[in-house]
Amino acid sequence: MMKESIRCGGCRALLFKCETNAIAGAIEIKCRRCRRITELRPMSPSPSADRAASGE
């Protein structure tokens, strides 16, 4: 399985590693080095979000 490194946009410190498409919802993580908050969202919406938007 391929893991990708998620790094801080400010100082490029490693925040965490995860499998590709492992993030199911929006997350925020604070860099321990520069204190910048990074917000990550999934590349495609989750199926439950699609159902909620369509009114099911």
N, C-alpha and C positions, 0 to 999 in steps of 0.2 A: 504494500500500500504506500502511496505517495503522500508524504507529509509536507506541508508548506509552512514556512516561518513567517509569523506576523510580527512586524517591527514597528516601532514608534516612528511617526512621521516627523518628529522634531529632532531626536538625537540618534535614531536608527537602532536603539537598544532592542534586543529580542524581548517581545512581550509573551509570546507562547507559540507552540507548534501544534498543528492540527491536520487531520486528513482533509483533502480537498472536498469542499461542499459540506463540511461538518457543522457549520453554523446554521441553526434552524430559525433563529430570530435575531433581532437587533441586540447588540451588546455594547457596553462601554467599558473600557479598561484604562486605568491610570498608570502611566509609566512611573516606575519607581525611581528612575534616574532624574528625569527633567520635570515630572509631575504633569505632563500634558495628557489630556483625556482624548483617547482615540475611540471613535464610534465605528462599529462594523455592522454591516447588514448582509443578509444572504444574497447571493447573485440572482436567484429567482425566488419568487414568493412561494410560501409553503402551500400545499393543497388545502389546508384548513382555512387559510386566508382567502383563497379563491372562492371557497364555498360561502364564506361569510359575506364577501363582496357581492355574490350573486343572489343572496337572500335565502340560501338553503339552510 
